[in-house]
Amino acid sequence: MIRVEAQQAAGPDGRQPAAIGVTSKGDGVLFELPEPYLALRAEARALADSVRDRAAEADERDDVDPHMRAALAGSGLVALTVPGEYGGRAERVDSLAVTVVREQFAATSAHLDSLFVMQGIGSHAIGVGGSPAVQRRWLGPIGRLDAIAALGLTEPDVGSDLRAITTTLTRDGGELVVEGRKSFITNAGDADLYTVLARDGDGYSLVAVPARTPGVTVERPHQIIAPHVLGDVVLDRVRVPADHLVGTAGKGFRPVLDTLATFRVSVAGAAVGLAEAALREAVRHTAGREQFGTPLARLGPVPAMLATCWTEIEMARALTYRAAAAAARDPREGLHLSSMAKVGATEAAGRVVDRCVQVMGRFGLVRGSAIERLYREARPMRVYEGSTEVLLDSLAKQLIRRYTEV
């Protein structure tokens, strides 16, 4: 065996995994996940298969599906999204583990995928910068899915430019007072806890806001092409204890960046899973349908289109796993790779799903079909958690610095 040794993060069970390697046994495997991650992938796939019949209905809901929630909670997989001290499966959140799970979930249900990952996105800042009291109160229940988490960054007039937010944080009588409106917030209305970014004097701070706090209300003015648990969170002079500040006052972007650095690459995993599911639908259709006496899968440009999809999926998966392993070791140090993987995999998924619809012809356009649902679910991936254009601009700046600094 020819083995390429690489420094790796501990696996989801907290143990150091075997090295990722290249084998000369002739089995065709050039890259493979370490055994703990393979076991985790199988675990996630089994759960996804168990709720497959529920996926179409759940993916059309704008609130949390109780059956999906119960199945996910029962699996124990949500524990991957919180630190080991509060019931997590590893000492700290493992980006590769989260990515592997999302790859399986997104292939079956966007609702299941979102419900899983938002537990981490909504609570990660608390895990790295919350007060001990807030950590004890929330992280255990979030890791068991007894409580649902959400992250409040964007506003009606603010998307990528978070420094333009207008939500404010002030202090009064030993309490924190939050005033503003957060928009397009995943899990709004179903969340038990919001982690909210607000302007704090000349800086920006994060604050933990329990959903039942007086002054917190939710509106649902929008829904997207792939239905989602989504809403606006209105904060009308909401008062929380001073220990609900997350991280250092005025330095709120630090825990936000920690969250993005840990979870951004998992979007790429979801995109790979979704693209593979679309290709599976297209291959089944084209292999089983004849035109002009020949299976569609062997007719005209269709074979090349299918093979191109497969190639792009495998390229995206390779970069995604590399970036996720780097993020598991050091999320901030590997953030450029996470951004590359997010861009590469989501853009590839868009192309793959579009080709799959095309080769399926009119059957790819049927409302309510699996491929139609995947087509709609692929499109938002290129926008949320860093749009393609914003991430490419950031990468370009890093690239120029890298090759021009003396």
C-alpha positions as CSV (number, residue, x, y, z in Angstrom):
1,M,0.0,0.0,0.0
2,I,1.2,3.5,-0.9
3,R,0.0,5.8,1.9
4,V,0.1,9.6,2.0
5,E,0.2,10.7,5.6
6,A,-1.6,13.9,6.6
7,Q,-2.3,15.7,9.9
8,Q,-6.0,15.2,10.7
9,A,-8.6,16.2,13.2
10,A,-9.9,13.7,15.7
11,G,-12.8,11.7,14.3
12,P,-16.4,12.1,15.4
13,D,-15.8,9.6,18.2
14,G,-13.0,11.7,19.5
15,R,-10.2,9.3,18.4
16,Q,-7.4,10.0,15.9
17,P,-8.5,8.4,12.6
18,A,-6.3,6.4,10.2
19,A,-4.5,8.5,7.6
20,I,-6.2,9.4,4.4
21,G,-4.3,7.4,1.8
22,V,-3.8,6.3,-1.8
23,T,-3.9,2.6,-2.3
24,S,-2.1,0.5,-4.9
25,K,-4.3,-2.6,-4.4
26,G,-6.1,-2.0,-7.7
27,D,-9.5,-1.4,-6.2
28,G,-9.8,2.0,-7.9
29,V,-9.9,4.0,-4.7
30,L,-7.7,7.0,-4.8
31,F,-9.1,8.9,-1.9
32,E,-11.2,7.7,1.0
33,L,-12.4,9.0,4.3
34,P,-11.0,7.5,7.5
35,E,-13.0,4.7,9.0
36,P,-14.8,6.8,11.7
37,Y,-16.2,9.1,9.0
38,L,-17.2,6.1,6.8
39,A,-19.2,4.8,9.8
40,L,-20.7,8.2,10.3
41,R,-21.7,8.5,6.7
42,A,-23.4,5.1,6.9
43,E,-25.2,6.3,10.0
44,A,-26.4,9.5,8.3
45,R,-27.5,7.6,5.2
46,A,-29.5,5.2,7.3
47,L,-31.4,8.0,8.9
48,A,-32.0,9.7,5.6
49,D,-33.3,6.5,4.1
50,S,-35.7,6.1,7.1
51,V,-37.4,9.4,6.4
52,R,-37.2,9.3,2.6
53,D,-41.0,8.8,2.3
54,R,-41.5,12.0,4.4
55,A,-39.1,14.2,2.4
56,A,-41.3,15.6,-0.2
57,E,-43.9,16.8,2.3
58,A,-41.3,18.1,4.8
59,D,-39.5,20.0,2.1
60,E,-42.6,22.0,1.4
61,R,-43.2,23.1,5.0
62,D,-42.4,26.5,6.4
63,D,-42.3,25.2,9.9
64,V,-40.4,22.4,11.5
65,D,-41.7,19.0,10.6
66,P,-42.3,17.0,13.8
67,H,-41.6,13.6,12.3
68,M,-38.2,14.8,10.9
69,R,-37.4,16.4,14.2
70,A,-38.2,13.3,16.2
71,A,-36.2,11.1,13.8
72,L,-33.2,13.4,13.9
73,A,-33.3,13.8,17.7
74,G,-33.5,10.0,18.1
75,S,-30.5,9.5,15.9
76,G,-28.2,11.4,18.2
77,L,-26.5,13.0,15.2
78,V,-27.3,16.6,16.3
79,A,-24.6,16.1,19.0
80,L,-22.1,16.6,16.3
81,T,-23.0,20.3,16.3
82,V,-22.1,21.1,19.9
83,P,-18.9,20.7,22.0
84,G,-18.2,17.5,23.9
85,E,-18.5,19.3,27.2
86,Y,-22.2,19.7,26.5
87,G,-23.0,16.3,25.1
88,G,-21.2,16.6,21.7
89,R,-19.6,13.6,20.1
90,A,-16.1,15.2,19.9
91,E,-14.3,17.8,22.0
92,R,-15.1,20.5,19.5
93,V,-17.2,20.7,16.4
94,D,-15.7,18.7,13.6
95,S,-16.3,20.4,10.2
96,L,-15.6,17.2,8.3
97,A,-18.1,15.2,10.3
98,V,-20.8,17.8,9.8
99,T,-20.0,17.9,6.1
100,V,-20.2,14.1,5.7
101,V,-23.6,14.1,7.4
102,R,-24.9,17.0,5.3
103,E,-23.9,15.2,2.1
104,Q,-26.2,12.3,3.0
105,F,-29.1,14.4,4.4
106,A,-29.2,16.9,1.4
107,A,-29.4,14.0,-1.0
108,T,-32.8,13.1,0.6
109,S,-34.3,16.1,2.2
110,A,-33.4,19.8,2.4
111,H,-35.6,20.1,5.5
112,L,-33.6,17.4,7.4
113,D,-30.3,19.0,6.3
114,S,-31.3,22.4,7.4
115,L,-32.7,21.2,10.7
116,F,-29.4,19.4,11.5
117,V,-26.9,22.1,10.5
118,M,-28.8,25.1,12.0
119,Q,-28.3,23.6,15.4
120,G,-24.6,24.3,15.0
121,I,-24.8,27.5,13.1
122,G,-27.3,29.0,15.6
123,S,-25.3,27.9,18.7
124,H,-21.6,27.8,17.7
125,A,-20.8,31.3,18.8
126,I,-22.2,30.5,22.3
127,G,-20.0,27.4,22.4
128,V,-16.9,29.5,21.7
129,G,-17.8,32.7,23.5
130,G,-20.9,32.4,25.6
131,S,-21.0,32.8,29.3
132,P,-20.9,29.6,31.4
133,A,-24.5,30.1,32.5
134,V,-25.8,30.5,28.9
135,Q,-23.7,27.6,27.7
136,R,-25.1,25.3,30.4
137,R,-28.6,26.4,29.8
138,W,-28.7,26.0,26.0
139,L,-26.0,23.8,24.5
140,G,-27.1,20.5,26.0
141,P,-30.7,21.0,24.8
142,I,-29.6,22.2,21.4
143,G,-27.4,19.1,21.0
144,R,-30.4,16.9,21.8
145,L,-32.7,18.9,19.6
146,D,-34.8,19.6,22.7
147,A,-34.3,23.3,21.8
148,I,-33.9,24.8,18.3
149,A,-31.2,27.4,17.5
150,A,-31.1,30.3,15.0
151,L,-28.6,33.0,14.0
152,G,-29.8,36.5,13.3
153,L,-27.4,38.4,11.1
154,T,-29.2,39.8,8.0
155,E,-31.8,42.6,8.0
156,P,-34.4,43.9,5.5
157,D,-31.8,46.2,3.9
158,V,-28.6,44.4,4.8
159,G,-27.3,41.2,3.4
160,S,-23.6,40.7,2.8
161,D,-22.6,44.1,4.2
162,L,-23.1,43.2,7.8
163,R,-21.4,46.4,9.0
164,A,-24.5,48.3,7.8
165,I,-26.8,46.6,10.3
166,T,-29.2,48.9,12.2
167,T,-30.2,46.6,15.1
168,T,-28.8,48.1,18.3
169,L,-27.5,46.9,21.6
170,T,-27.6,49.2,24.6
171,R,-27.3,48.8,28.3
172,D,-29.8,49.7,31.0
173,G,-29.7,48.8,34.7
174,G,-27.4,45.9,34.3
175,E,-29.4,44.5,31.3
176,L,-28.8,44.4,27.6
177,V,-31.5,46.0,25.4
178,V,-31.8,44.9,21.8
179,E,-33.8,46.9,19.3
180,G,-34.2,46.1,15.6
181,R,-35.4,43.6,13.0
182,K,-33.6,40.6,11.5
183,S,-34.8,39.3,8.2
184,F,-34.6,36.0,6.3
185,I,-33.7,34.1,9.5
186,T,-33.7,30.3,9.2
187,N,-35.8,28.7,12.0
188,A,-37.6,32.0,12.8
189,G,-40.8,31.2,14.6
190,D,-39.7,27.7,15.6
191,A,-36.4,28.6,17.3
192,D,-36.1,28.7,21.1
193,L,-32.9,30.8,21.0
194,Y,-31.6,33.5,18.6
195,T,-28.0,34.6,18.5
196,V,-28.3,38.2,17.3
197,L,-25.7,40.5,15.8
198,A,-26.2,44.2,16.8
199,R,-24.5,47.5,16.6
200,D,-22.9,48.2,20.0
201,G,-21.6,51.8,20.1
202,D,-18.8,52.0,17.6
203,G,-18.5,48.2,17.4
204,Y,-20.7,45.2,17.0
205,S,-21.7,42.6,19.5
206,L,-23.5,39.2,19.6
207,V,-26.2,38.6,22.2
208,A,-28.2,35.5,23.0
209,V,-31.9,36.2,23.0
210,P,-34.3,33.5,24.1
211,A,-37.4,33.4,21.8
212,R,-39.9,33.7,24.7
213,T,-38.3,37.0,25.9
214,P,-40.9,39.8,26.0
215,G,-40.6,42.0,22.9
216,V,-39.6,39.1,20.5
217,T,-42.1,38.5,17.7
218,V,-41.8,36.8,14.3
219,E,-43.3,37.6,11.0
220,R,-43.2,35.6,7.8
221,P,-43.3,38.0,4.9
222,H,-41.3,35.9,2.5
223,Q,-40.9,32.4,1.3
224,I,-38.3,31.1,-1.2
225,I,-38.5,28.8,-4.2
226,A,-37.4,25.9,-2.1
227,P,-39.7,26.3,1.0
228,H,-37.8,26.8,4.2
229,V,-38.4,27.6,7.8
230,L,-37.9,31.3,7.4
231,G,-39.0,34.6,8.9
232,D,-38.2,38.0,10.2
233,V,-37.5,38.4,13.9
234,V,-38.7,41.7,15.4
235,L,-36.9,42.8,18.5
236,D,-38.8,45.6,20.3
237,R,-36.6,46.8,23.2
238,V,-35.9,43.2,24.2
239,R,-34.2,43.0,27.6
240,V,-31.8,40.1,28.5
241,P,-29.3,39.7,31.4
242,A,-25.8,41.0,30.9
243,D,-24.4,37.5,30.8
244,H,-26.2,36.9,27.5
245,L,-23.5,38.9,25.7
246,V,-21.6,36.4,23.5
247,G,-17.9,37.0,23.3
248,T,-16.3,40.4,23.9
249,A,-18.4,43.6,23.7
250,G,-17.7,45.3,20.4
251,K,-16.0,42.3,18.9
252,G,-19.0,40.4,17.7
253,F,-17.6,39.6,14.3
254,R,-15.1,37.2,15.8
255,P,-17.6,34.6,16.9
256,V,-19.5,35.2,13.7
257,L,-16.3,34.4,11.7
258,D,-15.7,31.3,13.9
259,T,-19.2,30.1,13.0
260,L,-18.7,30.7,9.2
261,A,-15.2,29.2,9.3
262,T,-16.6,26.0,10.9
263,F,-19.8,25.5,8.9
264,R,-19.3,27.1,5.5
265,V,-17.6,24.1,4.0
266,S,-20.6,21.9,5.0
267,V,-22.7,23.7,2.4
268,A,-20.4,22.2,-0.2
269,G,-21.1,18.8,1.3
270,A,-24.8,19.4,1.0
271,A,-24.3,20.5,-2.6
272,V,-22.4,17.3,-3.5
273,G,-25.1,15.2,-2.0
274,L,-27.8,17.0,-3.8
275,A,-26.0,16.8,-7.1
276,E,-25.4,13.1,-6.8
277,A,-29.1,12.6,-6.0
278,A,-30.0,14.5,-9.2
279,L,-27.6,12.5,-11.3
280,R,-29.0,9.3,-9.9
281,E,-32.5,10.3,-11.0
282,A,-31.2,11.2,-14.5
283,V,-29.4,8.0,-14.9
284,R,-32.3,5.9,-13.9
285,H,-34.6,7.8,-16.3
286,T,-32.3,7.7,-19.3
287,A,-31.2,4.1,-18.8
288,G,-34.8,3.0,-18.6
289,R,-36.3,5.0,-21.4
290,E,-35.8,4.3,-25.1
291,Q,-36.0,6.7,-28.1
292,F,-35.3,5.7,-31.7
293,G,-34.8,2.1,-30.4
294,T,-31.9,3.1,-28.1
295,P,-31.8,3.8,-24.4
296,L,-31.5,7.6,-23.8
297,A,-28.4,7.1,-21.8
298,R,-26.6,6.0,-25.0
299,L,-28.2,8.5,-27.4
300,G,-26.6,11.6,-28.9
301,P,-25.1,14.0,-26.3
302,V,-26.8,12.4,-23.3
303,P,-23.9,10.1,-22.4
304,A,-21.4,13.0,-22.4
305,M,-23.8,15.1,-20.3
306,L,-24.2,12.3,-17.7
307,A,-20.4,11.7,-17.6
308,T,-19.7,15.4,-17.3
309,C,-22.1,15.5,-14.3
310,W,-20.3,12.6,-12.6
311,T,-16.9,14.2,-13.2
312,E,-18.0,17.5,-11.7
313,I,-19.4,15.8,-8.7
314,E,-16.3,13.9,-8.0
315,M,-14.1,17.0,-8.4
316,A,-16.4,18.9,-6.0
317,R,-16.3,16.1,-3.5
318,A,-12.5,15.9,-3.5
319,L,-12.1,19.6,-2.8
320,T,-14.9,19.5,-0.3
321,Y,-13.3,16.8,1.8
322,R,-9.9,18.4,1.6
323,A,-11.4,21.8,2.7
324,A,-13.5,20.1,5.5
325,A,-10.5,18.3,6.9
326,A,-8.5,21.6,6.9
327,A,-11.4,23.3,8.7
328,A,-11.6,20.5,11.2
329,R,-7.9,21.2,12.1
330,D,-8.1,25.0,12.1
331,P,-11.3,26.6,10.8
332,R,-9.9,30.1,10.3
333,E,-6.6,28.9,8.7
334,G,-8.6,26.8,6.2
335,L,-11.4,29.4,5.5
336,H,-10.1,30.1,2.0
337,L,-10.4,26.4,1.1
338,S,-13.9,26.4,2.6
339,S,-14.9,29.3,0.5
340,M,-13.4,27.6,-2.6
341,A,-15.3,24.4,-1.9
342,K,-18.5,26.3,-1.2
343,V,-18.3,28.1,-4.5
344,G,-17.1,25.1,-6.5
345,A,-19.6,22.6,-5.2
346,T,-22.7,24.8,-5.3
347,E,-21.9,26.1,-8.8
348,A,-21.3,22.5,-9.9
349,A,-24.5,21.4,-8.3
350,G,-26.4,24.0,-10.3
351,R,-24.9,22.8,-13.5
352,V,-25.4,19.2,-12.7
353,V,-29.1,19.6,-11.8
354,D,-29.8,21.7,-14.9
355,R,-28.2,19.0,-17.1
356,C,-30.2,16.3,-15.4
357,V,-33.5,18.2,-16.0
358,Q,-32.5,18.6,-19.6
359,V,-31.7,14.9,-20.3
360,M,-35.0,13.9,-18.6
361,G,-36.9,16.2,-21.0
362,R,-40.5,16.9,-20.1
363,F,-40.3,14.4,-17.2
364,G,-37.7,16.7,-15.6
365,L,-40.3,19.5,-15.5
366,V,-43.0,17.6,-13.6
367,R,-44.1,19.5,-10.6
368,G,-43.7,17.4,-7.4
369,S,-41.1,15.1,-8.9
370,A,-37.8,14.4,-7.1
371,I,-35.8,16.1,-9.8
372,E,-38.0,19.2,-9.8
373,R,-37.5,19.5,-6.0
374,L,-33.8,19.1,-6.3
375,Y,-33.7,21.7,-9.0
376,R,-35.4,24.3,-6.8
377,E,-33.3,23.3,-3.7
378,A,-30.0,23.7,-5.6
379,R,-30.5,27.3,-6.5
380,P,-30.4,29.0,-3.0
381,M,-27.1,27.2,-2.2
382,R,-25.3,29.7,-4.4
383,V,-26.7,32.6,-2.4
384,Y,-26.8,31.7,1.3
385,E,-23.8,31.6,3.7
386,G,-21.8,33.7,1.3
387,S,-22.9,34.3,-2.3
388,T,-20.6,33.1,-5.1
389,E,-19.7,36.6,-6.1
390,V,-18.9,37.8,-2.6
391,L,-16.8,34.8,-1.9
392,L,-14.9,35.1,-5.2
393,D,-14.2,38.7,-4.5
394,S,-12.7,37.8,-1.1
395,L,-10.7,35.0,-2.6
396,A,-9.4,37.3,-5.3
397,K,-8.1,39.8,-2.6
398,Q,-6.3,36.9,-0.8
399,L,-4.8,35.7,-4.1
400,I,-3.4,39.1,-5.0
401,R,-1.9,39.5,-1.5
402,R,-0.4,36.1,-1.7
403,Y,1.4,36.7,-5.0
404,T,2.3,40.3,-4.6
405,E,3.6,40.6,-1.0
406,V,7.3,40.8,-0.8
